[in-house]
Amino acid sequence: MKLFKIGAAAVLTLAATATAITPANAETASQVCPSGYVCLYEHRDFGGRMLKWNLPGEKKLEDWGFRDKASSIRDKRAGSFRATNVLGAWPDQHKTYNGDYELLGSWNDKIDKILLP
């Protein structure tokens, strides 16, 4: 009988611990894109690692180990910015973004640099 009580207590403890864990793609306080910033996220739906910028200029994502890793975007600034897919011997591809994109579609994991005006 005691063995059952100990087992039940352990199961209840594990259940309580499991409900406290947040999903990997949930936006936590550290992942919230602040007003005035452009934020790139590693996973769809604004999950995973996040990078953010608010100053104008070109940002080469390889400088942050993030080349070809962006899967969602939040742009909390007025206006838009340009993303570039560097293709080497072929002409680079460019796309303009403004607003929130929970999934980048054909541009998923293809952005190499961005240009903030």
DOTOR-388055 format. One line per field, with one value per residue (C-alpha): y, x, z; residue in one letter. Coordinates in steps of 0.001 Angstrom, whole numbers, padded with zeros to 6 digits. Layout:
y = c(Y  ...)
x = c(X  ...)
z = c(Z  ...)
r = c(A  ...)
This chain:
y = c(000000  002422  001707  002800  006046  006883  006078  008206  011122  010876  010813  013887  015708  014889  015997  019322  019860  019057  021625  024358  023881  026291  025216  025919  028294  030343  033985  034655  038030  037655  036943  039838  042139  045673  048637  050245  047005  044395  040883  037656  034323  030932  029057  029670  031428  033638  030799  029806  032139  035807  038588  042248  045533  049124  051057  051607  049814  046406  043438  040351  037465  035345  037809  036389  032767  033240  033022  030979  030408  032944  031411  034267  038066  040864  044449  046830  049959  052364  051513  048391  046701  044636  041028  039505  035915  035796  033273  033466  033271  034105  037535  038031  037840  040685  040893  043751  043059  045163  043843  040343  037117  033956  031818  032948  030383  030109  032454  030183  029716  031756  035268  036108  039823  042614  046345  048715  052195)
x = c(000000  002830  004445  001247  001098  004707  004083  000934  002765  005527  002989  001214  004549  005477  002047  002348  005834  004728  001932  004411  006479  005642  005667  008875  007109  005305  006375  007947  008901  012444  011098  008660  009630  009786  008151  010528  012416  012618  012811  013702  012779  014361  011047  007575  005004  007703  009412  012991  015952  015193  017408  016327  017541  016351  019217  019357  021879  022725  022693  024575  022938  026096  027592  025107  025220  021720  022255  019478  017734  014861  011379  009178  009389  007907  008424  007338  008560  006906  007792  009415  012794  014479  015585  018184  018834  022449  022745  026456  026912  023232  021667  020584  016874  015243  011934  010316  008676  006581  004390  004203  004868  004328  005699  007941  006788  009265  011641  011832  015496  016742  017415  021137  020957  018481  018609  016838  016285)
z = c(000000  000810  -002545  -004308  -002317  -003148  -006815  -006908  -005259  -007854  -010685  -009277  -008935  -012531  -013780  -011941  -013363  -016917  -016869  -015882  -019057  -021884  -025542  -027462  -029867  -027193  -027178  -023787  -022325  -023682  -027199  -027493  -030334  -028891  -030582  -033093  -033887  -036641  -035193  -036980  -035410  -035974  -036092  -037506  -035323  -033736  -031901  -031197  -031205  -031923  -033278  -033173  -034665  -034587  -036218  -039994  -042169  -043593  -041207  -042425  -040596  -040738  -038203  -035667  -036891  -038338  -042103  -043771  -040409  -040273  -040399  -039112  -038873  -036803  -037981  -035235  -037050  -039455  -043047  -044440  -044844  -047550  -047156  -049469  -050449  -051688  -054507  -055343  -059130  -059723  -059135  -055523  -054711  -052757  -050935  -049009  -045642  -043273  -040464  -039021  -040922  -038886  -041735  -044602  -047174  -050059  -048189  -045135  -044113  -047107  -045768  -045705  -044913  -044300  -044997  -042609  -044078)
r = c(M  K  L  F  K  I  G  A  A  A  V  L  T  L  A  A  T  A  T  A  I  T  P  A  N  A  E  T  A  S  Q  V  C  P  S  G  Y  V  C  L  Y  E  H  R  D  F  G  G  R  M  L  K  W  N  L  P  G  E  K  K  L  E  D  W  G  F  R  D  K  A  S  S  I  R  D  K  R  A  G  S  F  R  A  T  N  V  L  G  A  W  P  D  Q  H  K  T  Y  N  G  D  Y  E  L  L  G  S  W  N  D  K  I  D  K  I  L  L  P)
